[in-house]
Amino acid sequence: MIRATAILVVAVLTVTGCSNAHPPAPPSAGWWCIAAADGSTGICRRARAACDAERARLDTNGVKHNACAAQGSAFCFLSAPEGAKKLHCAGSMSVCQKVREASAQGSDLAGKPESDCTEQP
């Protein structure tokens, strides 16, 4: 009984890890998302490194964002800046709609929208 318990503890520690220094990776189809404290912007990327790079870029513009956090889904719209189709994603429907609306009104945030915001797993 003691041996079985010890093996179980080792297995749990091996699978879950002992440190909470890094947040868990999102599921294979998940997202890494950031948002500004005031809710004005937010971006999601599939890869943590891409999210971190986007956060650093946005922070240099004077708008501080939270750390990249794993999310199971994001809210995205399709646009075609300079002829190349691109998916623009945010962590909430409201931020996605704000960015899409600004883009539709001529902002160069994302290029002219070609779709509505939809949830993407």
C-alpha distances in whole Angstrom, upper triangle without the diagonal:
4,5,5,6,9,10,11,12,14,15,17,19,20,21,22,24,24,27,29,33,34,33,32,34,35,34,36,39,39,41,42,44,46,49,51,51,54,53,56,54,51,50,47,46,44,43,42,44,47,46,46,49,51,50,51,54,55,54,57,59,59,56,53,50,46,43,42,40,38,39,38,42,45,49,51,55,57,60,62,63,66,65,62,59,57,54,54,50,49,46,48,51,53,53,54,57,58,58,59,62,63,63,65,68,68,66,65,61,60,63,65,62,62,59,58,54,51,48,46,42
4,5,5,6,9,10,11,12,14,15,17,18,20,21,22,21,25,27,30,32,32,30,33,34,34,36,39,39,41,41,43,45,47,50,49,53,52,55,53,50,49,46,45,43,42,40,43,46,45,44,48,49,48,49,53,53,52,55,57,57,54,51,48,44,42,41,38,37,38,38,42,45,49,51,55,57,60,62,63,65,65,61,59,56,53,53,50,49,46,48,51,53,53,53,56,58,57,59,62,62,63,65,67,68,65,64,60,59,62,64,61,62,59,58,54,51,48,46,42
4,5,5,6,9,10,11,12,14,15,16,18,20,20,21,24,27,30,31,31,29,31,33,33,34,38,37,40,40,42,44,47,50,50,53,52,55,53,49,48,45,44,41,40,39,41,44,43,43,46,48,47,49,52,52,52,54,57,56,54,51,48,44,41,40,38,36,38,37,41,44,48,50,54,55,58,60,61,64,63,59,57,54,52,52,49,48,45,47,50,53,52,53,56,57,57,58,61,62,62,64,66,67,64,63,59,58,61,63,60,60,58,57,53,51,47,45,41
4,5,5,6,9,10,10,12,14,15,16,18,19,20,24,26,29,30,29,27,29,31,30,32,35,35,37,38,40,42,45,48,48,51,50,52,50,47,46,43,42,39,38,37,39,42,42,42,45,46,46,47,50,51,50,53,55,55,52,49,46,42,40,38,36,34,35,34,38,42,45,47,51,53,56,58,59,61,61,57,55,52,49,49,46,46,43,45,48,50,50,50,53,55,54,56,58,59,59,61,64,64,62,61,57,56,59,60,58,58,55,54,51,48,44,42,38
4,5,5,6,9,10,11,12,14,15,16,17,17,21,23,26,27,27,25,28,29,29,31,34,33,36,36,38,40,43,45,45,48,47,50,48,45,44,41,40,38,37,35,38,41,40,40,43,45,43,45,48,49,48,51,53,52,50,46,44,40,37,36,34,32,33,33,37,40,44,46,50,52,54,57,58,60,60,56,54,51,48,48,45,44,41,43,46,48,48,48,51,53,52,54,57,58,58,60,62,63,60,59,55,54,57,59,56,56,54,52,49,46,43,41,37
4,5,5,6,9,10,11,12,14,15,16,15,19,22,25,26,26,25,27,29,29,31,34,33,35,35,38,40,42,45,45,48,47,50,48,44,43,40,40,37,36,34,37,40,39,38,42,43,42,44,47,47,47,49,52,51,49,46,43,39,36,35,33,32,33,33,37,40,44,46,50,51,54,56,57,59,59,55,53,50,48,48,45,44,41,43,46,48,48,48,51,53,52,54,57,57,57,60,62,62,60,58,55,54,57,59,56,56,54,53,49,47,43,41,38
4,5,5,6,9,10,10,12,14,15,16,19,22,25,25,26,23,25,27,27,28,32,31,34,34,37,39,41,44,44,48,46,49,47,43,42,39,38,35,34,33,35,38,37,37,40,42,41,43,46,46,46,49,51,51,49,45,42,39,36,34,32,30,32,32,35,39,42,44,48,49,52,54,55,57,57,53,51,48,46,46,43,42,40,42,45,47,47,47,50,51,51,52,55,56,56,58,61,61,58,57,53,52,55,57,54,54,52,51,48,45,41,39,36
4,5,5,6,9,10,11,12,13,14,18,20,23,24,23,21,23,25,24,26,29,29,31,31,34,36,39,42,42,45,44,46,44,41,40,37,36,33,32,31,33,36,35,36,39,40,39,41,44,45,44,47,49,49,46,43,40,36,34,32,30,28,29,29,32,36,39,42,45,47,50,52,53,55,55,51,49,46,43,43,40,40,37,39,42,44,44,44,47,49,48,50,53,53,53,55,58,58,56,54,51,50,53,54,52,52,49,48,45,42,38,36,33
4,5,5,6,9,10,10,11,11,15,17,20,21,21,20,22,24,24,26,29,28,30,30,33,35,37,40,40,43,42,45,43,39,38,35,35,32,31,30,32,35,34,34,37,39,37,39,42,43,42,45,47,46,44,41,38,34,31,30,28,26,28,28,32,35,39,41,45,47,49,52,52,55,55,51,49,46,43,43,40,38,36,38,41,43,43,43,46,48,47,49,52,52,52,55,57,57,55,53,50,49,52,54,51,52,49,48,44,42,38,36,33
4,5,5,6,9,10,10,11,14,17,20,20,21,19,21,24,24,25,29,28,30,30,32,34,37,40,40,43,42,45,43,39,38,35,34,31,30,28,30,34,33,33,36,38,37,38,41,42,41,44,46,46,44,40,37,34,31,30,28,26,28,28,32,35,39,41,44,46,49,51,51,54,53,50,48,45,42,42,39,38,36,38,41,44,43,43,47,48,47,49,52,52,52,54,57,57,54,52,49,48,51,53,51,51,49,48,45,42,38,36,33
4,5,5,6,9,10,11,15,17,20,20,20,18,19,21,21,22,26,25,28,28,31,33,36,39,39,42,41,43,41,38,36,33,32,29,28,27,29,32,31,31,35,36,36,37,40,41,40,43,45,45,43,40,37,33,30,29,26,24,26,26,30,33,36,38,42,43,46,48,49,51,51,47,45,42,40,40,37,36,34,36,39,42,41,41,44,46,45,46,49,50,50,52,55,55,52,51,47,46,49,51,48,49,46,45,42,39,36,33,30
4,5,5,6,8,9,13,14,17,18,17,15,17,19,19,21,24,23,25,25,28,30,33,36,36,39,38,41,38,35,34,31,30,27,26,25,28,30,29,29,33,34,33,35,38,38,38,41,43,43,40,37,34,30,27,26,24,22,24,23,27,30,34,36,40,42,44,47,47,50,50,46,44,41,38,38,35,34,31,33,36,39,38,38,42,43,42,44,47,48,47,50,52,52,50,48,45,44,47,49,46,47,44,43,40,37,33,31,28
4,6,5,5,6,10,12,15,15,16,14,17,19,20,22,25,24,25,25,27,29,32,35,35,38,37,40,38,34,33,30,29,27,25,24,26,29,28,28,31,33,32,33,36,37,36,39,41,41,39,35,32,29,26,25,23,21,24,24,28,31,34,36,40,42,44,46,47,49,49,46,44,40,38,37,35,34,31,34,37,39,38,38,42,43,42,44,47,47,47,50,52,52,49,48,44,43,47,49,46,47,45,44,40,38,34,32,29
4,6,5,8,11,13,16,16,16,14,16,18,18,20,23,23,24,24,27,29,32,35,36,39,38,40,38,34,33,30,28,26,24,23,25,28,27,27,30,32,31,33,36,36,36,39,41,41,39,36,33,29,26,25,23,21,24,24,27,30,34,36,39,41,43,45,45,48,48,44,42,39,37,37,34,33,31,34,37,39,38,38,42,43,42,43,47,47,47,49,51,51,49,47,43,42,46,48,46,46,44,43,40,37,34,31,28
4,6,9,12,13,15,15,14,12,13,15,15,17,20,20,22,22,25,27,30,33,34,37,35,38,35,32,30,27,26,23,22,21,23,26,25,25,29,30,30,31,34,35,35,37,40,40,37,34,31,28,25,23,21,19,21,20,24,27,31,33,36,38,40,42,43,45,45,41,39,36,34,34,31,30,28,31,34,36,35,35,39,40,39,40,44,44,44,46,49,49,46,45,41,40,43,45,43,43,41,40,36,34,30,28,24
4,7,9,10,12,12,11,9,12,14,14,17,20,19,20,20,22,25,27,30,31,34,33,35,33,29,28,25,24,22,21,19,22,25,24,24,27,28,27,29,32,33,32,35,37,37,35,31,28,25,22,20,18,16,18,19,22,25,29,31,35,37,39,41,42,44,44,41,39,35,33,32,29,28,26,28,32,34,33,33,37,38,37,39,42,42,42,44,47,47,44,43,39,38,42,44,41,42,39,38,35,33,29,27,24
4,6,8,10,10,11,10,12,16,17,19,22,20,21,20,23,25,28,30,31,34,33,35,33,30,28,26,25,23,21,19,21,24,23,23,26,28,27,28,31,32,31,34,36,36,34,31,28,24,21,20,18,17,20,21,25,27,31,33,36,38,40,42,42,45,45,41,40,36,34,33,30,29,27,30,33,35,34,34,38,39,38,40,43,43,43,46,48,48,45,43,40,39,42,44,42,43,41,40,37,35,31,29,26
4,7,9,11,12,12,15,18,20,22,25,23,24,22,24,26,28,31,31,34,34,36,34,31,30,28,27,25,23,21,23,26,25,24,27,29,28,29,32,33,31,34,37,36,34,31,28,24,21,21,19,19,22,23,27,29,33,35,38,40,42,44,44,47,47,44,42,39,36,35,32,31,28,31,35,36,35,36,39,40,39,41,44,44,44,47,49,49,46,44,41,41,44,46,44,45,43,42,39,37,33,32,29
4,5,8,10,10,13,17,19,21,24,22,22,20,22,23,25,27,27,31,30,33,31,28,27,25,24,23,21,18,20,23,22,21,24,26,24,25,29,29,28,31,33,32,30,27,24,21,18,18,17,17,20,22,25,27,31,33,36,38,40,42,42,44,45,42,40,36,34,33,30,29,26,29,33,34,32,33,37,37,36,39,42,41,42,44,46,46,43,41,38,38,41,44,42,43,41,40,37,35,32,30,27
4,5,7,8,12,15,17,20,22,19,19,17,19,19,22,24,24,27,27,29,27,25,24,22,22,21,19,16,18,21,19,18,22,23,21,23,26,26,25,28,30,29,27,24,21,18,15,15,13,14,17,19,22,24,28,30,33,35,37,40,39,42,43,39,38,34,31,30,27,25,23,26,29,30,29,30,34,34,33,36,38,38,38,41,43,43,40,39,35,35,39,41,39,40,39,37,33,32,29,27,25
4,7,9,12,15,18,20,23,20,19,16,18,18,21,22,23,26,26,28,26,23,23,21,21,20,18,15,16,19,18,16,19,21,19,20,23,24,22,25,28,27,25,22,19,16,13,13,13,14,18,20,23,24,28,29,33,35,36,38,38,40,41,38,37,33,31,29,26,25,23,26,29,30,28,30,33,33,32,35,37,37,37,40,42,42,38,37,33,34,37,40,38,40,38,37,33,32,29,28,26
4,6,9,12,15,17,19,16,15,13,15,15,18,21,21,25,24,26,24,21,20,18,17,17,14,11,13,16,14,13,17,18,17,18,21,22,21,24,26,26,24,20,18,15,11,11,10,11,14,17,20,21,24,26,29,31,33,35,34,37,38,34,33,29,27,26,23,22,20,23,26,28,26,27,30,30,29,32,34,34,34,37,39,39,35,34,30,30,34,36,35,36,35,34,30,29,26,24,22
4,6,9,12,15,16,13,13,11,12,14,16,19,20,23,22,24,22,19,18,16,15,15,13,10,13,16,14,13,17,18,16,18,21,21,21,24,26,25,23,20,17,13,10,9,7,7,11,13,16,18,21,23,27,29,31,33,33,36,36,33,31,28,25,24,21,19,17,20,23,25,23,24,28,28,27,29,32,32,32,35,37,37,34,33,29,29,32,35,33,34,32,31,27,26,23,21,19
4,6,9,12,14,11,12,11,13,15,18,21,22,25,24,26,24,20,19,16,15,14,13,11,14,16,15,15,18,19,18,21,23,23,23,27,28,28,26,23,19,16,13,11,9,7,10,12,15,17,21,23,26,28,31,33,33,36,36,33,30,27,24,23,20,19,17,20,23,25,24,24,28,29,28,30,33,33,33,35,38,38,35,33,30,29,33,35,33,33,31,30,27,25,22,20,17
4,7,8,11,8,9,9,12,15,18,21,23,26,24,26,23,19,17,14,13,10,9,8,12,14,13,14,17,18,17,20,22,22,23,26,27,28,25,23,19,17,14,11,9,6,9,10,13,15,19,20,24,25,28,30,30,33,33,29,27,24,21,21,18,18,16,19,22,25,23,23,26,27,26,28,31,31,31,33,36,36,33,31,28,27,30,32,30,31,29,28,25,23,20,17,15
4,6,7,5,6,7,10,14,17,21,22,25,22,24,21,17,15,12,11,9,9,9,13,14,12,14,17,18,18,20,22,22,23,26,27,28,25,23,19,17,14,11,9,5,6,7,10,12,16,17,21,23,25,28,28,31,31,27,25,22,19,19,16,15,13,16,19,22,21,20,24,25,24,25,28,29,29,31,33,34,31,30,26,25,28,30,27,28,26,25,21,19,16,14,11
4,5,5,8,10,13,17,20,24,25,28,25,27,24,20,18,14,13,10,11,12,15,16,15,18,20,20,21,24,25,25,27,30,31,31,28,26,23,20,18,15,12,9,8,7,10,13,16,18,21,23,26,28,29,32,31,28,25,22,19,20,17,17,15,18,20,23,22,21,25,27,26,26,30,31,30,32,35,35,33,31,28,26,29,30,28,28,26,25,22,19,16,13,10
4,6,9,11,15,18,21,25,27,29,27,28,25,21,18,14,12,9,10,12,15,15,15,18,20,20,21,24,25,26,27,30,31,32,29,28,24,22,20,16,14,11,11,9,11,14,17,18,21,21,24,26,28,30,29,25,23,20,18,19,17,18,17,20,21,25,24,22,25,27,26,26,30,31,29,31,35,34,32,31,28,26,28,29,27,27,25,24,22,19,16,13,10
4,7,10,13,17,20,24,26,28,25,26,23,19,16,12,11,8,10,13,15,15,15,18,20,19,21,24,24,24,26,29,30,31,28,27,23,22,20,16,14,11,10,7,8,10,13,14,17,18,21,23,25,28,27,23,20,18,15,16,14,15,14,17,18,22,21,19,22,24,23,23,27,28,26,28,31,31,30,28,25,23,25,26,24,23,21,21,18,15,13,9,6
4,7,10,14,16,20,22,24,21,23,20,16,13,10,9,6,9,10,14,13,12,15,18,17,18,21,22,22,23,26,27,28,25,23,20,18,16,12,11,7,6,5,6,8,12,13,17,18,21,23,25,28,27,24,21,18,15,15,12,13,11,14,16,19,18,17,20,22,21,22,25,26,25,27,30,30,28,27,23,22,24,26,23,23,21,20,17,15,12,9,6
4,6,10,13,17,19,21,18,19,16,12,10,6,6,5,7,8,11,10,9,12,14,13,14,17,18,18,20,23,23,24,21,20,16,15,13,9,8,6,5,6,6,7,10,11,15,17,19,22,22,25,25,22,19,16,13,12,9,10,9,12,14,17,15,14,18,19,18,19,22,23,22,25,27,27,25,24,20,19,22,23,21,22,20,19,16,14,12,9,8
4,7,11,14,16,19,16,18,14,11,8,5,5,6,6,6,9,9,6,9,11,11,11,14,15,15,16,19,20,21,18,16,13,11,9,6,5,5,6,9,9,9,12,13,17,18,20,23,23,26,26,23,21,17,14,13,10,10,9,12,15,17,15,15,19,19,18,20,23,23,22,25,27,27,24,23,19,19,22,24,22,23,22,21,18,17,14,13,12
4,7,11,13,15,13,14,11,7,6,4,6,9,10,9,11,10,7,9,12,10,9,13,14,13,14,17,18,18,15,14,10,9,8,5,5,6,7,10,10,8,11,12,15,18,19,22,22,25,26,23,21,17,14,12,9,7,6,10,13,14,12,12,16,16,15,17,20,20,20,23,25,25,22,21,17,17,20,22,21,22,21,19,16,16,14,13,13
4,7,10,12,10,11,8,5,6,6,9,12,12,11,12,11,7,9,11,9,7,11,12,10,11,14,15,15,12,10,6,6,6,5,7,9,10,13,13,11,13,14,17,19,20,23,22,25,27,24,22,19,16,13,10,8,7,10,14,14,11,12,16,15,14,17,19,19,19,22,24,24,21,20,16,17,20,23,21,23,22,21,17,18,16,16,17
4,6,8,6,8,6,4,7,9,12,15,16,14,16,14,11,12,14,11,9,12,13,10,11,15,14,13,10,9,5,6,8,8,9,12,12,15,14,12,13,14,17,20,21,23,23,26,27,25,23,20,17,14,11,8,7,9,12,12,9,11,14,13,12,16,17,17,18,21,22,22,19,19,15,17,20,22,21,23,22,20,17,18,17,17,18
4,5,5,6,5,6,9,12,15,19,19,17,18,17,13,14,15,12,10,12,13,9,9,13,12,10,7,6,4,6,10,11,13,16,16,19,18,16,16,17,19,22,22,25,24,27,29,27,25,22,20,16,14,11,11,12,15,13,10,13,15,13,13,17,18,16,18,21,22,22,19,19,15,17,21,23,22,25,24,22,19,21,20,21,22
4,6,8,9,10,13,15,18,21,22,20,21,20,16,16,18,15,13,15,16,12,12,15,14,12,8,7,6,7,11,13,14,17,17,21,20,18,18,20,22,25,26,28,27,30,32,31,29,26,23,20,17,14,13,13,16,14,12,15,17,15,16,19,20,19,21,24,24,25,21,22,19,21,24,26,25,28,27,25,22,23,22,23,24
4,6,8,10,14,17,20,23,24,22,23,22,19,19,20,17,15,17,17,14,13,16,14,12,9,9,9,11,14,16,17,20,19,22,21,19,18,20,22,24,25,28,27,30,32,30,29,26,23,20,18,14,14,13,15,13,11,14,15,13,14,18,18,17,19,22,21,23,19,21,18,20,23,25,24,27,26,23,21,22,22,24,25
4,6,7,11,14,17,21,22,21,22,20,17,18,19,16,14,17,17,13,14,17,15,14,10,11,9,11,14,15,15,18,17,19,18,15,15,16,18,21,22,25,24,28,29,28,26,23,20,16,14,11,10,10,12,9,7,11,12,10,11,15,15,14,17,19,19,21,18,19,16,17,21,22,21,24,22,20,17,19,18,20,22
4,7,11,14,17,21,22,21,22,20,17,18,19,15,14,16,15,12,13,15,13,12,9,11,10,12,16,16,17,20,19,21,19,16,15,16,17,20,20,22,21,25,27,25,24,21,19,15,14,11,12,11,12,10,7,10,11,8,9,12,12,11,14,16,16,17,14,15,12,15,18,19,18,22,21,19,16,19,19,21,23
4,7,11,14,17,19,18,19,16,13,15,15,12,11,14,13,9,11,14,12,12,9,10,8,11,13,13,15,17,16,19,17,14,13,13,15,17,17,20,19,22,24,22,21,18,16,12,11,8,10,10,12,10,6,9,11,8,8,11,12,11,13,16,16,17,14,14,10,12,16,18,17,20,19,17,15,17,17,18,20
4,7,10,14,15,15,16,13,10,12,13,10,9,13,12,10,12,15,14,14,11,11,8,9,11,10,12,13,13,15,14,10,10,11,13,16,17,19,19,22,24,22,20,16,14,10,8,5,6,8,10,10,6,8,11,10,9,12,14,13,14,17,19,19,16,16,12,13,16,18,17,19,18,17,14,15,15,15,17
4,7,10,12,12,13,10,8,10,11,8,8,12,12,10,12,15,15,16,13,13,10,11,11,9,11,12,12,14,12,9,9,10,12,14,15,17,17,20,21,19,17,13,11,8,6,4,7,9,11,12,9,9,12,12,10,12,15,15,14,18,19,19,16,15,11,11,15,17,16,18,17,16,13,14,14,13,15
4,7,9,9,11,9,7,10,11,9,10,13,14,13,15,18,18,19,16,15,12,12,12,9,9,9,9,11,9,7,9,9,12,14,15,18,18,21,22,19,17,13,10,8,5,5,6,10,12,14,11,10,14,14,13,14,18,18,17,20,22,22,19,18,14,13,17,19,17,19,17,16,13,13,12,11,12
4,6,7,9,6,5,9,10,9,11,13,14,14,16,19,19,21,18,17,14,14,13,9,10,10,10,12,10,9,11,11,13,14,16,18,18,21,21,18,16,12,10,9,7,8,10,13,15,17,14,13,17,18,15,17,20,20,19,22,24,24,21,19,16,14,18,20,18,19,18,18,15,15,14,11,12
4,7,9,8,8,11,12,12,14,16,17,17,20,22,23,24,22,21,17,17,15,11,11,9,10,10,10,10,12,12,15,16,18,19,20,22,22,19,17,13,11,11,10,11,12,15,17,20,17,16,20,21,19,19,23,23,22,24,27,27,24,22,19,17,20,22,20,21,20,20,17,16,14,11,11
4,5,5,6,9,10,11,13,15,16,17,19,21,22,24,22,20,17,16,14,10,11,10,11,13,13,13,16,16,18,19,20,22,22,24,24,20,19,16,14,14,13,14,14,18,20,22,20,19,22,23,21,22,26,25,24,27,29,29,26,24,21,19,22,25,23,24,23,23,20,20,18,15,14
4,5,5,6,9,10,11,12,14,15,16,19,20,22,20,18,15,13,10,7,9,8,11,13,14,14,17,17,20,21,23,24,24,26,27,23,22,19,17,16,14,14,14,18,21,22,20,19,23,23,21,23,27,26,25,28,30,30,27,25,21,21,24,27,25,26,25,25,22,22,19,17,16
4,5,5,6,9,10,11,12,14,15,17,19,21,19,18,15,15,12,9,12,12,15,17,18,17,19,19,22,22,23,24,23,25,26,23,22,19,17,17,16,16,17,20,23,24,21,21,25,25,22,24,27,26,25,29,31,29,26,24,21,20,24,27,26,27,27,27,24,24,22,20,19
4,5,5,6,9,10,11,12,14,16,17,19,18,17,14,15,12,10,12,13,14,17,16,15,17,16,18,18,19,20,19,21,22,19,18,15,14,13,13,14,15,18,21,22,19,18,22,22,19,21,24,23,22,25,27,26,23,20,17,17,20,23,22,23,23,24,21,21,20,18,18
4,5,5,6,9,10,11,12,14,16,17,15,14,11,11,9,6,9,10,12,15,14,13,15,15,17,18,19,21,20,23,24,21,20,16,14,13,11,11,12,15,18,19,16,16,20,19,17,19,22,22,21,24,26,25,22,20,17,16,20,23,22,23,23,22,20,20,18,16,17
4,5,5,6,9,10,11,13,15,16,14,13,10,10,8,6,10,12,14,17,18,16,19,19,21,22,23,24,23,25,26,23,23,19,18,16,15,14,15,18,21,22,19,19,23,22,20,22,25,24,23,27,28,27,24,22,19,19,22,25,25,27,26,26,23,23,22,20,20
4,5,5,6,9,10,11,13,15,14,13,12,13,11,10,13,15,17,20,20,18,20,19,21,21,21,22,20,22,24,21,21,18,17,15,15,15,16,20,22,23,19,19,23,22,19,22,24,23,22,26,27,25,22,19,17,17,20,24,24,26,26,26,23,24,23,21,22
4,5,5,6,9,10,11,13,12,12,10,12,11,10,13,15,16,19,18,16,17,16,18,18,18,19,18,20,22,19,19,15,15,12,12,12,14,17,19,19,16,16,19,18,15,18,21,19,18,22,23,22,18,16,13,14,17,21,20,23,23,23,20,21,21,19,20
4,5,5,6,9,10,11,10,8,7,8,8,8,11,14,16,19,18,16,18,18,20,21,21,23,21,23,25,23,22,19,17,15,14,13,13,16,19,19,16,16,20,18,16,19,22,20,20,24,24,23,20,18,15,16,20,23,23,25,25,24,21,23,22,21,21
4,6,5,6,9,10,10,9,9,11,10,11,14,17,19,22,22,20,21,21,23,24,23,24,22,24,27,24,24,21,20,18,17,16,17,20,23,23,19,20,23,21,19,22,24,22,22,26,26,25,21,19,17,18,22,25,25,28,28,27,25,26,25,24,25
4,6,5,7,10,10,10,10,13,13,13,17,19,21,24,23,20,21,20,21,22,21,21,19,21,24,22,22,19,18,16,16,16,18,20,22,22,18,19,21,20,17,20,22,19,19,23,23,22,18,16,14,15,18,22,23,25,26,26,24,25,25,24,25
4,5,5,7,6,7,8,11,12,12,16,18,20,23,21,19,19,19,20,21,20,21,19,21,24,22,22,19,18,15,15,14,15,18,20,19,15,16,19,16,14,18,19,17,17,21,21,20,16,15,12,14,18,21,21,24,24,24,22,24,23,23,24
4,5,5,5,5,7,10,11,13,16,19,21,24,23,21,22,22,23,24,24,25,23,25,28,26,26,22,22,18,18,16,17,20,22,21,17,19,21,19,17,21,22,20,21,24,24,23,19,18,16,18,21,24,25,28,28,27,25,26,26,26,27
4,5,7,8,10,14,14,16,19,23,24,27,27,24,24,24,25,26,25,25,23,25,27,26,26,23,23,20,20,19,21,23,25,24,20,21,24,21,19,22,24,21,21,25,25,23,19,18,16,18,22,25,26,29,29,29,27,29,29,28,30
4,6,8,11,14,16,17,21,23,25,28,26,23,23,23,23,24,23,24,21,23,26,25,25,22,22,19,19,18,20,21,23,22,18,19,21,18,16,20,21,18,18,22,21,20,16,15,13,16,19,22,23,27,27,27,25,27,28,28,29
4,6,10,13,15,17,20,24,25,28,27,24,24,24,25,27,25,27,24,26,29,28,28,25,24,21,21,19,20,22,24,22,18,20,22,19,18,21,22,19,20,24,23,22,18,18,16,19,22,25,26,29,29,28,26,29,29,29,30
4,6,10,13,15,17,21,21,25,24,21,21,21,23,24,24,25,23,26,29,27,27,23,22,19,18,16,17,18,20,18,15,17,19,16,15,19,20,17,19,22,22,21,17,17,15,18,21,24,24,27,27,26,23,25,25,26,27
4,7,10,12,15,18,20,23,23,20,21,22,24,25,25,27,25,28,31,29,28,25,23,20,18,16,16,17,20,19,16,18,20,18,17,21,22,20,21,25,25,24,21,20,17,20,23,26,26,29,28,27,24,26,25,25,26
4,7,9,11,15,16,19,19,17,18,19,21,23,24,26,24,27,29,27,26,22,21,17,15,13,12,14,18,16,13,16,18,17,16,19,21,19,21,24,24,24,21,20,17,19,22,25,24,27,26,25,22,23,22,22,23
4,6,8,12,14,17,18,16,18,20,22,25,25,28,27,30,32,29,28,24,22,19,16,13,12,14,18,17,15,17,20,18,18,21,23,22,23,26,27,27,24,23,20,21,25,27,26,29,27,26,22,23,21,21,21
4,6,10,12,16,17,16,18,20,23,25,26,28,27,30,32,29,27,24,21,19,16,14,13,16,19,19,17,18,22,21,20,23,25,24,25,28,29,29,26,25,21,22,26,28,27,29,28,27,23,24,22,21,21
4,7,9,13,14,13,16,17,20,22,24,26,25,28,29,26,25,21,18,16,14,12,11,14,18,18,16,17,20,20,19,21,24,23,24,27,28,28,25,24,20,20,24,27,25,27,26,24,21,21,19,18,17
4,6,10,12,12,15,17,20,23,25,27,27,30,31,28,26,22,19,17,14,12,10,13,16,18,16,17,20,21,20,22,25,25,25,28,30,30,27,26,22,22,26,28,26,27,26,24,20,20,17,16,15
4,7,9,10,14,16,20,22,24,27,27,30,30,27,25,21,18,17,14,12,10,13,16,18,17,17,21,22,21,23,25,26,26,28,31,31,28,27,23,23,26,28,26,27,25,23,20,18,15,14,12
4,6,7,11,13,17,20,22,25,26,29,29,26,24,20,17,15,12,10,8,10,13,16,15,15,18,20,19,20,23,24,24,26,29,29,27,26,23,22,25,26,24,24,22,20,17,15,12,11,9
4,7,11,13,17,19,22,25,27,30,29,26,23,20,17,16,13,12,10,12,14,17,17,16,19,21,21,21,24,26,25,27,30,31,29,28,24,23,26,27,24,24,21,20,16,14,10,9,6
4,7,10,13,16,19,22,24,27,26,24,20,17,14,13,10,9,8,9,11,14,14,13,16,18,17,18,21,22,22,24,26,27,25,25,21,20,22,23,20,20,18,16,12,10,7,5,4
4,6,10,13,16,19,20,24,24,21,18,15,11,10,6,6,5,7,8,11,10,9,12,14,14,14,17,19,18,20,23,24,22,21,18,16,19,20,17,17,15,13,10,8,6,5,7
4,7,11,14,17,19,22,22,20,16,14,10,8,5,5,6,6,6,9,8,6,9,11,11,11,14,16,15,17,19,21,19,19,16,14,17,17,14,14,12,10,6,5,4,6,9
4,7,10,13,15,19,18,16,13,10,6,5,4,6,9,9,8,11,10,6,9,11,10,9,13,14,13,14,17,18,17,17,14,11,13,14,11,11,9,8,5,5,6,7,10
4,7,10,12,16,15,14,10,8,6,5,7,9,12,12,10,12,11,7,9,11,9,7,11,13,11,11,15,16,15,15,12,10,11,10,7,7,5,5,5,7,9,10,13
4,7,10,13,12,10,7,6,5,6,9,12,15,16,14,16,15,11,12,14,11,9,12,14,11,12,15,15,15,14,12,9,9,9,6,5,5,8,8,10,12,12,15
4,6,10,9,8,6,5,6,7,11,14,17,18,16,17,16,12,13,14,11,9,12,12,9,10,13,12,12,11,10,7,6,5,4,5,7,10,11,13,15,15,19
4,6,5,5,4,6,9,10,14,17,21,21,20,21,19,16,16,17,14,12,15,15,11,12,14,13,13,11,12,8,6,6,7,7,10,13,14,17,19,18,22
4,5,6,7,7,10,11,15,17,21,22,21,22,19,17,17,17,14,13,15,14,10,12,14,11,11,8,9,7,4,7,9,10,13,16,16,19,21,20,24
4,6,8,10,13,14,18,21,25,26,25,25,23,20,21,21,17,16,18,17,13,15,16,13,14,11,12,10,8,9,12,13,16,19,20,22,25,24,27
4,6,9,13,15,18,22,25,26,25,26,24,21,22,22,19,17,19,19,15,15,18,15,16,14,15,12,9,10,12,11,15,18,20,21,24,23,26
4,6,10,12,16,19,23,24,23,25,22,19,21,21,18,16,19,19,15,16,19,17,17,14,14,11,10,11,12,12,14,17,18,20,21,20,23
4,7,10,13,17,20,21,20,22,20,17,18,19,16,14,17,18,14,15,18,17,17,14,14,10,9,10,10,9,11,14,15,16,18,16,19
4,6,10,13,17,18,18,19,17,14,16,17,14,12,16,16,13,15,18,16,16,13,12,8,9,10,10,10,11,13,13,14,15,14,17
4,6,10,13,15,14,16,14,11,13,15,12,11,15,15,13,15,18,17,16,14,12,9,11,12,10,10,10,11,10,11,12,10,13
4,7,11,12,12,13,11,8,11,12,9,9,12,13,11,13,16,16,14,12,10,7,10,11,9,11,10,11,9,11,11,11,14
4,7,9,9,11,9,6,10,11,9,10,13,14,13,15,18,18,16,15,12,10,13,14,12,14,12,11,8,9,9,9,11
4,6,7,9,6,5,9,10,9,10,13,14,14,16,18,19,17,16,13,12,15,17,14,16,14,13,9,10,10,10,12
4,7,9,7,8,11,12,12,13,16,17,17,20,22,23,20,20,16,16,19,20,18,19,17,15,11,11,10,10,11
4,5,6,6,9,10,11,12,14,16,17,18,20,22,20,20,17,16,19,20,17,19,16,13,10,10,9,11,13
4,6,5,6,9,10,10,12,14,15,16,18,20,19,20,17,16,18,18,15,16,14,10,7,8,8,11,13
4,5,5,6,9,10,10,12,14,15,17,19,17,19,16,16,18,18,16,18,15,12,9,11,12,14,17
4,5,5,6,8,10,11,12,14,15,17,15,16,13,13,16,16,14,17,15,13,10,12,12,14,17
4,5,5,6,9,10,11,12,14,16,14,15,11,11,13,14,11,13,11,9,6,9,10,12,15
4,6,5,6,8,10,10,12,14,13,15,12,12,14,13,11,13,11,8,6,10,12,14,17
4,5,5,6,9,10,11,13,11,13,11,11,13,13,12,15,14,11,10,13,15,17,20
4,5,5,6,9,10,11,9,10,7,8,10,11,10,13,12,11,10,13,15,16,19
4,6,5,6,9,10,9,10,8,8,9,8,6,9,9,8,8,11,14,16,19
4,5,5,6,9,9,11,10,10,11,10,8,12,11,10,10,14,17,19,22
4,5,5,7,5,8,7,9,9,9,10,13,14,13,13,17,19,21,24
4,5,5,5,6,6,6,6,6,7,10,12,12,12,16,19,20,23
4,5,7,9,10,9,8,6,6,9,11,11,12,16,19,21,24
4,6,9,10,11,10,8,10,13,14,14,16,19,22,24,28
4,6,9,9,8,7,10,13,15,16,17,21,24,25,28
4,5,8,7,9,11,14,16,16,17,20,23,24,27
4,6,6,8,11,14,16,17,17,21,23,23,26
4,6,9,10,14,15,15,15,18,20,20,23
4,7,8,11,12,13,13,16,18,18,21
4,6,9,12,13,14,17,20,20,23
4,7,9,11,13,16,19,20,23
4,6,8,9,12,16,16,20
4,7,10,12,15,16,20
4,7,8,12,13,17
4,6,10,12,16
4,7,9,13
4,6,10
4,7
4
